[in-house]
Amino acid sequence: MKIKINKDFFDFNAKICTELEKAKGLMFTRREKAQTLIFDFPGGAKAKIHSLFVFFPFFAIWLDDKNRVIFIRKIKPFMFSASPGKKFSRLIEIPENEKYKRVIEKILSKNPVDKKV
């Protein structure tokens, strides 16, 4: 699946999550088998995420309704809370593993981590 973020296209082997899958996210998955997850929030959301029971780091990318990056953060295992602090329409969780190494490098080369954009 190709997703346009800002003005660039990124090719993910991504799964668009259902409401039930949003609650589970990357919890209890193995690092090398984990895939990128996409969470859609029609109408926007201001929710926080956590990484309890996620045993590897991942990158969270919050996007607005036009797929522009609002905030990128590296989420470490067992963090209690992370949020961009403002409304967002889509969240992408990219596991830090060999499968997504190049995609992460490309995204990070064009977007600052832990800074609001």
Summary of the structure (lengths in Angstrom):
residues: 117
radius of gyration: 12.8
end to end distance: 24.3
largest distance: 33.8
contacts: 330
relative contact order: 0.25
helix: 19%
strand: 38%
